[in-house]
């Protein structure tokens, strides 16, 4: 791939809060001529503090962009938040940086959050320049600070202040790399290019000292950046990395991104073609309406942004933080994450669902909020870094939506993992569907997250199905079975699976995959994990005993570090749940002389797991959105098998050796048919399962098993299906030749006319379509007409149109330049005189045209009434059917066959062989 050098640099500025980061940015912009007046944070006129709350509190809340020239270089400076509560905003900028400036307060030294920043910079492999600020304050010592930097950050931190002409400075540089050392020993010199390479490869970290407020040492620092940075090279093919989503004063959605290849022009089409091609996302394609280059609160609209540029783009509605576009295909996952979750308390007159939509908009800008709707508790929950972020969020919600919210008491965000290796089996086979998935679940190293692999023969399962299974594993957060918390630190491997040539659809493997994972978790020995703080406690030596006793009570571990004068240093780790408020105690028993610095170390086994599990009271069997059992089919009907019996029905053998029988470890009672039917009635809410129940109850088409039916190992004589009896012991009348009926439904017209679907479409239009299709499937099953659901797709360029069979209805997507109205009119014209045709739409003009073509009209409101009436009737029948205790063979025969069998029973007739 050909690379082209550019004179553009993107530099981020990071620091612990109150280290003087924004003041340094102000000095840099002033000295480079980007601003004429030197602002100050305490005067509330800093150039990059553009948000009113930032000026009021004197802290950076959102990352900001400023442009300046440094010699021949065009530099984009990204000022990031320093407060730990806004670390996620800071981390998102790291993925687009060429270099970073780490500001450290000379008065405070290396604080706890500085070490977190250092680890992140290492993980993102970003070269770093250090500026030690506030050196004008008393008791700051350059030599002592350098010793602290080399000890607590990296021994390759080297003092560049005062130049590199001394032999000591050259030797310090030379020992950082073998090749440079060899050249230095031969020539006694170190070339400028060698220093540039050492910095770029993170083998040297230049340190400069000064005072940003008094502009001391800042010019030397800028000369160092100009001298020891190198040009970046980018490919000619377009690529971009999204690092921020925001909205301007006019509520326009802004996508902040860095161009990492080629260039971006106004009206250029952007899409997620690669992710969509891998089945990870739904394909979208949108134009870049406007390209803005921001500097502070103002921006310049440009026609083209070249590689290396950082810009904000309007017109994109599907982008998200961390997303790669073009050649930047993979997505960045954040390292830092909140450890506290809060209930958002709304005013009594506030519509919770409309507020959820608004909060989801806010989540676009701050993805780590993880706004979720708890269906069981009927509450909105958010994950937050700390109390300061809560205050900011409350203010933002009020300013944007004029709604005054409160946050409940924070609860710890727990996670779950497993201790042993198991194989989970998921099977999904309602009528005319089929998929089986086997997943091997293994514990992984702590803190590594989830890893997904495929180790399955293509003779068993085609590669495209295998990729689909892995996509479904990666596409969502998966709940554990102890508390319903997110699972982590596991290797999940697809080891076996099966599809049906005719009946398998993509959604079948989604269901089978989720059920296989849940079934495996139920079999495995799960472990509850809790977040743990790594701490550094500085306090008077006579208070060390008290601190050690406290840490032991908190189930923590500690060690005494070297004493620093009259102070002792205790380091270690302890659970967040017990240490989160310990700072107040430290201040109290040390009379304000103690300092506690905490950073998130990661997750470790919970110290009081039993107590937490009991308090959270999570029932994995009642979690209808995450079922643990599987759906099988026998005699033309689907039935549900609980997780502990799935292996009796599975169609493929286990692939993992030494699988223990789960029932020996956890004995579970078997359900009688009546209990199973009651279970279906009361608990099964999954849409696919409900559809299977409906088809079973009201006469499903018989289906041959093609040799795949499995006999129970435990009870070979047991009938695996759960059958329903008819409402009354009556037979259907003999079929007469019916007049063929058609119902054509204008899909989007109905969605936007029905209130519940309209609300759902605002969150996800695909979910609204699927819900309408499911309801109409049930409606058709009861009414028995031919139902055609038509959706507009006329705006999709090059779309030839499509017709698909969705269970018992037909779904039509119109071709390019053809609306749903046009399709319906054409269809009614062709068949309206011959058959009984009804069209469901609330379009008045369309209704008039339909009447003229000989069709009947049905408004959206009338259709809704009919659908609800049918659903009510179905519910009544299900209740009556489940109340019967016996299931008779003749109940399921039509009248003619039933009469024949009755005569055979009485001996009046014999069946011919």
C-alpha positions in Angstrom: 0.0 0.0 0.0 1.4 3.4 -1.1 1.8 5.9 1.8 1.9 9.7 1.5 3.5 12.0 4.1 1.6 14.9 5.5 2.5 17.9 7.6 -0.5 17.4 9.8 -0.2 16.3 13.4 -2.9 15.5 16.0 -1.7 16.0 19.6 -3.7 15.4 22.7 -3.2 17.0 26.0 -3.9 14.9 29.1 -3.5 15.4 32.9 -4.8 14.8 36.3 -7.5 17.4 37.3 -6.0 20.8 38.4 -2.5 20.0 36.9 -2.8 23.1 34.7 -3.6 21.3 31.4 -6.1 23.9 30.0 -3.7 26.7 31.1 -0.9 25.0 29.1 -3.2 24.7 26.1 -4.0 28.4 26.4 -0.3 29.3 26.5 0.5 27.2 23.5 -2.3 28.8 21.4 -1.2 32.3 22.6 2.5 31.7 21.7 1.7 30.2 18.3 -0.6 33.2 17.4 -3.9 31.3 17.4 -5.4 33.5 20.0 -4.7 37.2 20.7 -5.6 37.3 24.4 -4.4 34.9 27.0 -7.4 33.6 29.0 -7.4 31.9 32.4 -9.5 29.1 33.9 -10.1 31.0 37.1 -11.3 34.1 35.1 -13.7 31.8 33.2 -12.4 33.1 29.8 -10.2 30.2 28.7 -10.4 29.7 24.9 -11.2 25.9 25.1 -13.7 26.1 28.0 -16.7 26.6 25.7 -19.4 25.1 27.9 -20.9 27.2 30.7 -20.6 24.4 33.3 -16.8 24.1 32.5 -16.4 27.8 33.2 -18.4 27.6 36.4 -16.5 24.5 37.8 -13.1 25.2 36.3 -12.7 21.8 34.9 -12.8 20.3 31.4 -15.9 18.1 30.7 -15.8 17.6 27.0 -12.8 17.2 24.7 -12.2 20.3 22.6 -10.3 21.0 19.4 -8.0 23.9 18.5 -5.9 24.5 15.4 -2.4 26.2 15.3 0.7 26.2 13.2 4.1 25.1 14.5 6.7 25.9 12.0 5.7 24.0 8.8 3.3 21.7 10.8 -0.4 22.1 11.0 -1.3 20.9 14.5 -4.7 19.9 15.8 -4.6 20.1 19.6 -7.3 18.0 21.5 -7.8 19.2 25.1 -9.3 16.3 27.1 -11.0 16.1 30.5 -8.7 15.6 33.5 -11.3 14.7 36.1 -11.6 10.9 36.7 -15.4 11.0 36.2 -14.9 12.0 32.6 -12.1 9.5 31.8 -14.2 7.8 29.1 -14.3 11.1 27.1 -10.6 11.4 27.4 -10.0 7.8 26.4 -12.0 8.2 23.2 -9.6 10.8 21.9 -6.6 8.5 22.3 -7.5 6.5 19.2 -6.8 9.4 16.9 -3.7 10.9 18.4 -0.2 11.0 16.8 1.5 12.3 20.0 0.3 13.1 23.5 1.3 15.8 26.0 1.1 14.6 29.6 0.9 17.5 32.1 2.0 16.8 35.7 1.7 19.2 38.6 5.2 19.9 40.0 3.5 20.6 43.4 1.7 17.2 43.5 3.9 14.9 41.6 2.7 11.6 40.1 -0.9 11.3 41.3 -3.1 8.2 41.0 -4.9 9.2 37.9 -1.6 10.0 36.2 -0.7 6.4 36.4 -4.0 5.4 34.8 -3.3 7.8 32.0 0.2 6.4 31.6 -1.1 2.8 31.3 -3.7 3.9 28.6 -1.0 5.8 26.6 1.1 2.6 26.7 -1.9 0.5 25.6 -2.7 2.8 22.7 1.0 3.0 21.9 1.1 6.8 21.8 4.5 8.7 22.0 4.5 11.1 24.9 6.0 14.4 25.8 5.8 15.4 29.5 5.4 18.9 30.8 5.9 19.3 34.5 3.9 22.4 35.4 3.7 24.8 38.3 7.4 24.8 38.9 7.0 28.5 40.0 5.5 27.2 43.3 7.6 26.9 46.4 9.0 23.5 47.4 9.1 22.1 43.8 12.3 20.3 43.1 13.3 19.4 39.6 15.7 16.6 40.5 13.3 15.0 43.0 10.5 15.1 40.4 12.7 13.4 37.8 13.5 10.6 40.3 9.7 10.2 40.9 9.0 10.1 37.2 11.6 7.4 36.5 10.5 5.4 39.5 6.7 5.6 39.1 6.2 6.0 35.3 9.2 4.8 33.3 13.0 4.9 33.7 13.2 6.2 30.1 11.8 9.6 31.2 14.6 11.9 30.3 15.0 15.6 31.2 15.1 17.6 27.9 15.0 21.0 29.7 18.2 23.0 29.1 19.1 21.0 26.0 20.9 17.7 25.2 24.5 19.0 24.9 25.9 17.5 28.0 27.5 14.1 28.1 25.1 12.9 30.8 22.1 13.7 28.7 23.6 11.9 25.7 24.4 8.9 27.8 20.9 8.8 29.2 19.5 8.8 25.6 22.0 6.2 24.3 21.2 3.5 26.8 17.6 3.5 25.7 18.4 1.6 22.5 21.2 -0.8 21.6 21.7 0.6 18.0 21.8 4.2 19.3 24.2 3.1 22.1 26.5 1.4 19.6 26.6 4.5 17.3 27.2 6.8 20.3 30.1 4.7 21.5 31.7 4.9 18.0 31.1 8.5 17.3 30.3 10.2 20.6 27.2 11.8 19.0 23.5 11.1 18.8 21.7 12.3 15.6 18.5 14.2 15.7 16.8 11.6 13.6 17.7 8.9 16.1 16.1 10.9 18.9 12.9 11.4 16.8 12.7 7.6 16.2 13.3 6.8 19.9 10.4 9.1 20.9 8.1 7.8 18.1 8.8 4.2 19.2 8.2 5.1 22.9 11.7 4.3 23.9 12.3 7.8 25.2 9.9 10.2 27.0 11.1 13.8 26.9 10.4 15.8 30.0 10.2 19.6 30.2 9.8 21.8 33.2 8.0 25.2 33.5 5.0 27.2 34.5 2.1 27.4 32.0 0.5 30.3 33.9 3.6 32.5 33.6 4.5 31.1 30.2 7.9 29.8 31.6 9.4 26.9 29.7 6.5 26.7 27.3 8.5 28.1 24.3 11.3 25.6 24.8 8.6 22.9 25.1 7.1 23.9 21.7 10.6 23.9 20.1 11.1 20.4 21.4 7.8 19.2 19.9 8.6 20.9 16.6 12.1 19.4 16.5 11.5 15.9 17.8 8.2 14.9 16.0 8.0 13.4 12.6 5.6 13.5 9.7 2.8 10.9 9.6 2.2 8.9 6.5 -1.3 7.8 5.3 -2.6 5.6 2.5 -4.4 7.0 -0.6 -7.5 5.0 0.0 -10.2 6.7 2.2 -10.4 5.8 5.9 -11.6 7.6 9.0 -12.0 6.9 12.7 -15.0 8.3 14.7 -14.0 9.4 18.2 -16.9 11.6 19.3 -20.6 12.3 18.7 -22.0 15.7 19.7 -24.7 18.2 18.8 -24.4 21.9 18.1 -26.5 24.7 19.3 -29.1 24.0 16.5 -29.3 20.3 17.6 -27.5 19.1 14.5 -25.8 15.8 15.0 -22.0 16.1 14.7 -19.7 13.1 14.0 -16.1 14.0 15.0 -13.6 11.9 13.1 -10.0 11.8 12.0 -9.2 11.1 8.3 -6.7 8.2 8.3 -6.5 7.8 4.5 -7.3 9.6 1.3 -9.6 12.5 1.8 -13.3 13.3 2.7 -15.2 15.7 0.4 -18.6 17.3 0.9 -21.5 15.1 -0.4 -19.2 12.1 -0.4 -21.1 8.8 0.4 -20.1 7.1 3.6 -21.2 3.6 4.7 -20.4 0.6 6.9 -20.0 -1.7 4.0 -17.4 -4.0 5.6 -19.3 -4.5 8.9 -22.5 -5.1 7.0 -20.8 -7.5 4.7 -19.7 -9.5 7.7 -23.3 -9.6 9.0 -22.4 -7.4 12.1 -24.5 -4.4 11.3 -27.4 -3.4 9.0 -26.0 -1.6 5.9 -26.4 2.1 5.8 -25.1 4.8 3.4 -25.3 8.5 4.0 -23.7 11.7 2.6 -21.3 14.0 4.4 -23.5 17.1 4.2 -21.0 19.5 5.8 -17.4 19.3 6.9 -16.4 21.6 9.8 -12.9 22.3 11.2 -13.4 23.4 14.8 -11.1 25.6 16.8 -12.6 26.4 20.2 -16.3 27.3 19.8 -16.0 28.4 16.2 -15.6 26.4 13.0 -14.6 26.8 9.4 -16.7 24.9 6.8 -14.4 23.3 4.2 -15.1 21.4 1.0 -12.4 18.7 1.6 -10.6 17.3 4.6 -7.3 15.5 3.8 -5.6 12.7 5.6 -4.5 13.7 9.1 -7.3 16.2 9.5 -9.7 16.2 12.5 -13.1 17.4 11.5 -16.8 17.3 12.4 -19.3 16.0 9.8 -23.0 16.6 9.6 -25.6 14.4 7.9 -24.5 11.1 9.5 -27.1 9.4 11.7 -25.7 5.9 12.1 -22.1 6.5 13.3 -20.9 5.8 16.8 -17.8 6.4 18.9 -14.9 4.1 18.0 -16.3 3.2 14.6 -14.0 2.8 11.7 -15.0 3.9 8.2 -13.5 2.9 4.9 -10.2 1.1 5.4 -10.5 1.7 9.2 -12.9 -1.3 9.5 -12.4 -2.5 13.1 -14.0 -0.9 16.1 -12.1 0.3 19.2 -13.4 -1.0 22.6 -12.8 1.2 25.6 -10.6 0.1 28.5 -12.1 2.3 31.2 -15.6 1.5 32.2 -18.0 2.7 35.0 -18.3 0.5 38.1 -21.5 2.1 39.5 -25.0 1.9 38.1 -27.8 4.3 39.1 -31.6 4.4 38.8 -32.7 7.5 37.0 -35.7 8.9 38.9 -38.1 10.9 36.7 -40.9 13.3 37.6 -44.3 11.8 38.1 -45.8 13.5 35.0 -42.9 12.5 32.7 -43.5 9.9 30.0 -40.9 7.2 30.7 -40.7 5.9 27.2 -40.2 9.2 25.5 -37.6 10.1 28.1 -35.8 6.8 27.3 -35.6 7.8 23.7 -34.0 11.2 24.7 -31.6 9.5 27.1 -30.6 7.2 24.3 -29.7 10.3 22.3 -27.5 11.4 25.2 -25.9 7.9 25.2 -24.7 8.4 21.6 -22.5 11.2 23.0 -21.5 9.3 26.1 -21.6 5.5 25.2 -20.3 4.5 28.6 -23.6 5.6 30.2 -25.1 2.3 29.1 -28.7 3.5 29.3 -30.9 0.4 29.8 -34.6 -0.2 30.4 -35.1 -2.8 33.2 -38.3 -4.5 32.1 -38.7 -6.4 35.4 -38.4 -3.3 37.6 -39.9 -0.9 35.0 -36.9 1.5 35.6 -34.3 3.3 33.6 -30.7 2.6 34.7 -27.4 4.3 33.7 -23.8 3.5 34.5 -21.8 6.5 35.8 -18.2 7.1 36.8 -18.9 9.2 39.9 -20.8 12.0 41.7 -19.4 14.9 39.6 -20.6 13.3 36.4 -24.0 12.8 37.9 -24.2 16.6 38.6 -23.2 17.4 35.0 -25.7 14.9 33.6 -28.6 16.3 35.7 -27.7 19.8 34.4 -27.5 18.6 30.8 -30.8 16.8 30.9 -32.5 19.9 32.3 -31.0 22.2 29.7 -31.8 19.9 26.8 -35.1 18.4 27.7 -36.4 20.7 30.5 -36.8 17.6 32.8 -35.5 17.6 36.3 -34.3 14.1 37.1 -32.6 12.6 40.2 -30.2 9.7 40.5 -30.8 7.0 43.1 -28.1 5.5 45.2 -25.3 3.9 43.2 -25.0 0.2 43.0 -21.9 -1.8 42.1 -21.6 -3.1 38.5 -20.8 -6.8 39.0 -19.7 -9.3 36.3 -19.7 -13.1 36.0 -17.4 -15.7 34.6 -16.9 -19.5 34.9 -14.4 -21.8 36.6 -14.7 -25.0 34.5 -15.0 -26.0 30.9 -18.4 -27.0 29.6 -20.3 -27.4 26.3 -23.5 -25.6 25.9 -26.2 -26.7 23.5 -28.9 -24.5 21.9 -31.6 -25.8 19.6 -34.3 -23.7 17.9 -36.9 -25.6 15.9 -40.4 -24.2 15.9 -42.3 -25.2 12.8 -40.4 -24.5 9.6 -37.3 -23.3 11.4 -34.1 -25.1 12.3 -30.7 -24.5 13.9 -28.6 -26.2 16.5 -25.4 -24.8 18.0 -22.8 -26.3 20.3 -20.5 -23.8 22.2 -17.5 -24.7 24.2 -17.1 -22.4 27.2 -13.7 -22.1 29.0 -12.4 -19.7 31.6 -9.9 -17.1 30.4 -7.3 -15.0 32.1 -8.7 -12.4 34.4 -9.2 -9.1 32.8 -9.0 -10.3 29.2 -12.8 -10.1 28.4 -14.6 -12.4 26.0 -12.9 -14.2 23.0 -14.8 -15.9 20.3 -13.5 -18.7 18.0 -14.7 -21.4 15.6 -13.4 -24.9 15.7 -16.1 -26.6 13.7 -15.8 -28.7 10.5 -17.4 -27.2 7.5 -18.8 -30.7 6.7 -21.0 -30.2 9.8 -21.8 -26.5 9.3 -21.1 -24.2 6.4 -18.6 -21.4 6.9 -21.3 -18.7 6.4 -23.4 -20.1 9.2 -20.3 -20.3 11.4 -19.5 -16.6 10.8 -23.1 -15.8 11.6 -22.8 -17.6 15.0 -19.7 -15.7 15.8 -21.4 -12.4 14.8 -24.3 -13.2 17.1 -21.9 -13.8 20.0 -20.2 -10.5 19.4 -23.3 -8.3 18.8 -24.5 -8.0 22.3 -23.8 -8.1 26.0 -24.6 -11.5 27.4 -26.0 -12.0 30.9 -24.7 -14.5 33.5 -27.0 -16.8 35.4 -26.1 -15.8 39.0 -27.2 -12.1 39.1 -27.9 -11.3 35.4 -24.7 -9.4 35.3 -22.5 -9.2 32.1 -20.2 -12.2 31.5 -16.5 -11.7 30.9 -13.1 -13.5 30.9 -14.2 -16.5 28.8 -13.1 -18.3 25.6 -16.2 -19.3 23.7 -15.7 -21.6 20.8 -18.2 -22.9 18.2 -17.5 -26.7 18.1 -20.5 -28.0 16.3 -23.7 -27.0 14.6 -26.3 -27.9 12.1 -28.6 -26.1 9.7 -31.5 -27.3 7.5 -31.3 -26.9 3.8 -34.8 -25.6 3.5 -36.0 -24.3 6.8 -33.0 -22.5 8.4 -33.0 -18.7 8.5 -30.5 -16.3 10.0 -32.6 -15.5 13.0 -32.7 -19.2 13.8 -29.0 -19.2 14.5 -29.3 -16.1 16.7 -31.8 -18.0 18.9 -29.8 -21.2 19.0 -26.6 -19.3 19.8 -28.0 -17.4 22.7 -29.7 -20.5 24.1 -26.4 -22.5 23.7 -24.5 -19.9 25.7 -27.2 -19.7 28.4 -27.4 -23.5 28.7 -23.6 -23.7 29.0 -23.6 -21.1 31.8 -26.3 -23.1 33.7 -24.1 -26.2 33.5 -20.9 -24.4 34.5 -19.7 -23.3 37.9 -20.2 -19.6 37.7 -18.2 -17.0 39.7 -19.4 -13.6 40.6 -16.8 -10.8 40.1 -16.6 -7.4 41.7 -14.6 -4.3 40.7 -11.5 -3.7 42.7 -9.6 -0.4 43.3 -5.8 -0.2 43.2 -4.9 2.4 45.8 -2.0 4.5 47.0 -2.5 5.9 50.5 -0.2 8.7 51.8 -0.6 9.5 55.5 1.3 10.4 58.6 3.4 7.5 59.9 1.5 7.3 63.2 -1.7 6.6 61.3 -0.5 3.5 59.4 -1.8 1.1 61.9 -5.3 2.4 61.6 -5.1 2.3 57.8 -3.9 -1.3 57.8 -6.7 -2.4 60.1 -9.3 -0.6 57.8 -7.9 -2.3 54.7 -8.1 -5.7 56.3 -11.7 -5.1 57.2 -12.4 -4.2 53.6 -11.0 -7.6 52.5 -8.1 -5.8 50.8 -4.5 -6.5 50.4 -1.7 -4.0 51.1 2.0 -3.5 51.5 4.1 -0.7 53.0 6.2 1.3 50.4 9.2 3.5 51.2 8.5 6.3 53.6 8.6 9.8 52.3 9.8 12.0 55.2 7.2 12.1 57.9 4.7 10.3 55.7 4.3 6.6 55.0 2.9 5.1 51.8 0.5 2.1 51.8 -0.3 0.5 48.4 -2.6 -2.4 47.5 -6.1 -3.1 46.4 -9.6 -3.5 47.9 -13.2 -3.9 46.6 -14.8 -0.8 45.2 -18.0 -1.5 47.2 -16.1 -1.0 50.5 -13.5 1.6 49.5 -15.6 4.0 47.5 -16.3 6.3 50.4 -13.0 5.7 52.3 -11.5 9.1 51.3 -13.8 10.8 53.8 -12.6 8.6 56.6 -9.0 9.2 55.7 -9.5 12.9 55.8 -11.2 12.6 59.2 -8.7 10.4 61.1 -5.6 12.1 59.6 -7.0 15.6 60.2 -6.8 16.4 56.5 -3.2 15.3 56.1 -3.8 12.0 54.4 -4.3 11.5 50.6 -5.9 8.5 48.9 -5.5 7.8 45.2 -7.7 5.1 43.6 -7.7 3.7 40.1 -9.7 0.7 38.8 -7.5 -2.4 38.9 -10.1 -4.7 37.3 -12.5 -7.4 38.5 -11.8 -10.1 41.0 -13.9 -12.8 42.7 -16.5 -11.1 44.9 -15.8 -11.1 48.7 -19.4 -11.6 49.6 -20.9 -13.4 46.6 -23.6 -15.2 48.4 -24.9 -12.1 50.0 -24.9 -10.2 46.7 -26.6 -13.0 44.8 -29.4 -13.3 47.4 -29.9 -9.5 47.5 -30.1 -9.2 43.7 -32.6 -12.1 43.6 -32.1 -12.9 39.9 -34.0 -15.9 38.5 -32.4 -17.0 35.2 -35.4 -19.3 34.5 -37.8 -16.3 34.6 -35.6 -14.1 32.4 -37.8 -14.4 29.3 -35.5 -12.3 27.1 -32.6 -14.7 27.8 -34.1 -18.2 27.8 -32.0 -21.1 29.0 -34.0 -23.9 27.4 -34.4 -24.9 23.7 -37.2 -25.3 21.3 -37.7 -28.7 19.5 -40.3 -30.0 17.1 -42.2 -33.2 17.0 -45.4 -34.3 15.1 -45.6 -30.9 13.4 -45.5 -28.9 16.7 -42.8 -27.0 18.6 -42.3 -27.6 22.3 -39.9 -26.2 24.8 -37.3 -28.3 26.6 -35.7 -26.9 29.8 -31.9 -26.5 29.9 -31.3 -29.6 32.0 -33.0 -31.9 29.5 -31.7 -30.3 26.3 -29.0 -33.0 25.9 -31.7 -35.7 25.8 -33.1 -34.1 22.6 -30.1 -32.6 20.8 -29.5 -33.8 17.3 -25.6 -33.7 17.4 -23.3 -35.4 19.9 -21.3 -33.4 22.4 -17.8 -32.5 21.2 -16.2 -31.7 24.5 -14.9 -34.8 26.3 -15.6 -35.6 30.0 -19.0 -33.9 30.0 -20.8 -34.7 33.2 -24.5 -35.4 33.4 -25.9 -32.1 34.7 -28.8 -33.8 36.4 -26.4 -35.6 38.7 -25.1 -32.3 39.9 -28.3 -30.3 40.0 -31.4 -32.6 40.2 -34.4 -30.9 38.5 -37.9 -32.2 38.4 -39.4 -33.1 35.0 -42.6 -31.3 34.0 -45.8 -33.1 33.2 -47.5 -32.1 30.0 -50.0 -30.1 32.0 -47.2 -28.3 33.9 -45.4 -27.6 30.7 -48.5 -26.2 29.1 -49.0 -23.9 32.1 -45.4 -22.9 31.8 -45.9 -21.9 28.2 -49.0 -19.9 29.1 -47.5 -18.0 31.9 -43.9 -17.5 31.1 -43.0 -17.8 27.4 -42.8 -14.3 26.0 -40.3 -14.7 23.2 -41.9 -13.8 19.9 -40.7 -16.9 18.1 -41.9 -19.1 21.0 -45.3 -17.5 21.1 -45.6 -18.1 17.4 -44.7 -21.8 17.8 -47.3 -22.1 20.6 -50.0 -20.5 18.4 -49.3 -22.8 15.4 -49.3 -25.8 17.6 -52.6 -24.9 19.2 -54.5 -24.0 16.0 -53.6 -26.7 13.6 -50.0 -26.6 12.3 -49.0 -28.3 9.1 -47.5 -31.7 9.7 -43.8 -32.0 9.0 -41.6 -35.0 8.4 -38.6 -35.3 10.6 -36.2 -36.6 7.9 -34.5 -38.9 10.3 -33.5 -36.2 12.8 -35.8 -36.9 15.6 -34.0 -38.0 18.8 -35.4 -40.4 21.4 -34.9 -39.5 25.0 -32.1 -41.3 26.7 -33.8 -41.3 30.0 -37.3 -42.4 28.9 -37.5 -43.8 25.4 -41.2 -44.2 25.6 -41.9 -40.7 26.5 -43.8 -38.5 24.0 -41.7 -35.5 23.6 -44.3 -33.1 22.4 -46.6 -31.1 24.6 -50.0 -31.3 23.0 -53.0 -29.1 23.3 -56.6 -30.3 23.2 -59.4 -28.6 21.3 -61.7 -26.2 23.1 -64.8 -28.3 22.5 -65.3 -31.9 21.4 -66.6 -30.9 18.1 -65.4 -31.5 14.6 -64.8 -29.1 11.8 -67.3 -28.9 9.1 -66.4 -30.5 5.8 -64.4 -28.0 3.8 -66.3 -26.1 1.1 -64.6 -24.5 -1.8 -63.9 -21.0 -0.4 -63.8 -17.6 -2.3 -60.1 -16.7 -2.1 -59.6 -13.7 0.1 -56.6 -11.3 0.0 -55.6 -8.7 2.5 -52.9 -6.2 1.4 -51.4 -4.1 4.2 -49.5 -0.9 3.7 -46.7 -1.6 6.2 -45.2 1.8 7.1 -48.7 3.4 7.0 -49.8 1.0 9.7 -46.6 1.3 11.7 -46.9 5.1 12.0 -50.7 4.8 12.6 -50.5 2.3 15.5 -49.3 4.1 18.6 -47.1 1.3 20.1 -45.4 0.6 16.8 -44.9 4.3 16.1 -43.1 4.7 19.5 -41.0 1.5 18.8 -40.0 2.8 15.3 -38.4 5.9 16.9 -36.0 3.5 18.7 -35.6 0.9 16.0 -37.6 0.7 12.8 -36.6 -2.9 12.2 -38.1 -3.9 15.5 -41.3 -2.2 14.6 -41.4 -4.0 11.3 -40.8 -7.4 13.0 -43.5 -6.8 15.6 -46.0 -5.9 12.9 -45.1 -9.0 10.9 -45.5 -11.2 14.0 -48.9 -9.8 14.9 -50.2 -10.1 11.3 -48.9 -13.7 11.2 -51.1 -14.5 14.2 -54.0 -12.6 12.6 -53.7 -14.5 9.3 -53.5 -17.9 11.2 -56.9 -17.1 12.6 -58.5 -15.5 9.6 -57.0 -17.8 7.0 -56.9 -15.3 4.1 -53.8 -14.6 1.9 -52.0 -11.7 3.6 -49.5 -9.6 1.8 -47.6 -7.0 3.8 -46.0 -4.3 1.6 -43.0 -2.0 2.6 -41.6 0.9 0.7 -38.0 0.3 -0.6 -38.2 2.7 -3.5 -35.4 4.9 -2.3 -32.8 2.0 -2.3 -30.7 2.6 -5.4 -30.7 -0.4 -7.7 -33.1 -2.4 -5.6 -34.9 -4.9 -7.8 -37.6 -5.5 -5.2 -38.2 -8.8 -3.3 -41.0 -11.0 -2.0 -40.3 -13.3 1.0 -42.5 -15.8 2.9 -42.5 -14.9 6.6 -44.2 -17.8 8.3 -47.7 -17.7 6.9 -47.7 -14.3 5.3 -46.0 -12.7 2.3 -43.7 -9.7 2.8 -43.0 -7.5 -0.2 -40.2 -4.8 -0.5 -41.0 -2.7 -3.5 -38.4 -2.1 -6.2 -36.5 1.2 -6.8 -38.9 4.1 -7.8 -42.0 2.0 -6.8 -44.0 3.0 -3.7 -46.1 0.7 -1.7 -49.2 2.6 -2.9 -48.2 1.9 -6.5 -47.6 -1.8 -5.8 -50.9 -2.2 -4.0 -52.9 -0.4 -6.7 -51.3 -2.6 -9.4 -52.1 -5.8 -7.4 -55.7 -4.8 -6.7 -56.2 -4.0 -10.4 -54.9 -7.4 -11.4 -56.9 -9.5 -8.9 -59.6 -7.2 -7.6 -62.4 -8.4 -10.0 -61.7 -12.1 -9.5 -61.1 -12.4 -5.8 -62.2 -10.7 -2.6 -59.4 -8.1 -1.9 -59.2 -5.8 1.1 -56.5 -3.1 1.5 -55.5 -1.9 5.0 -54.3 1.8 4.9 -55.2 5.1 6.3 -54.2 7.0 3.2 -57.5 8.7 2.1 -56.5 9.0 -1.5 -55.4 5.4 -1.7 -58.7 4.3 -0.2 -60.6 6.1 -3.1 -58.4 4.4 -5.7 -58.9 1.0 -4.1 -62.7 1.4 -4.3 -62.4 2.3 -7.9 -60.4 -0.9 -8.6 -63.0 -3.1 -7.0 -61.3 -3.7 -3.7 -62.5 -3.2 -0.1 -60.9 -0.7 2.2 -59.9 -1.1 5.9 -58.5 1.7 7.9 -55.5 1.3 10.2 -57.7 1.9 13.2 -60.2 -0.8 12.1 -57.4 -3.2 11.3 -56.0 -2.7 14.8 -59.4 -3.4 16.3 -59.6 -6.6 14.3 -56.1 -7.7 15.3 -56.7 -7.0 19.0 -60.0 -8.9 18.8 -58.3 -11.9 17.3 -55.5 -11.8 19.9 -58.1 -11.7 22.6 -60.0 -14.7 21.1 -56.7 -16.6 20.8 -55.9 -15.8 24.5 -59.3 -17.1 25.5 -58.9 -20.3 23.6 -55.4 -20.9 25.0 -56.8 -20.5 28.5 -59.6 -23.0 27.9 -57.3 -25.4 26.2 -54.6 -25.4 29.0 -57.3 -26.0 31.6 -58.1 -29.5 30.2 -56.3 -32.4 31.8 -56.6 -35.0 29.1 -55.6 -35.1 25.5 -57.6 -37.4 23.1 -56.3 -38.6 19.8 -59.6 -38.0 17.9 -59.6 -34.3 19.1 -57.1 -33.5 16.3 -58.9 -35.3 13.4 -61.2 -33.6 11.0 -64.8 -34.8 11.0 -64.6 -37.2 8.1 -61.6 -39.0 9.5 -63.0 -39.0 13.0 -66.3 -40.7 11.7 -64.2 -43.3 9.8 -62.1 -44.1 12.9 -65.3 -44.4 15.0 -66.8 -46.9 12.6 -63.5 -48.9 12.7 -63.6 -48.9 16.5 -67.2 -50.2 16.5 -66.2 -52.9 13.9 -68.4 -51.6 11.2 -65.5 -51.0 8.8 -62.0 -52.2 8.4 -59.0 -50.3 7.2 -57.6 -51.6 4.0 -53.8 -52.4 3.9 
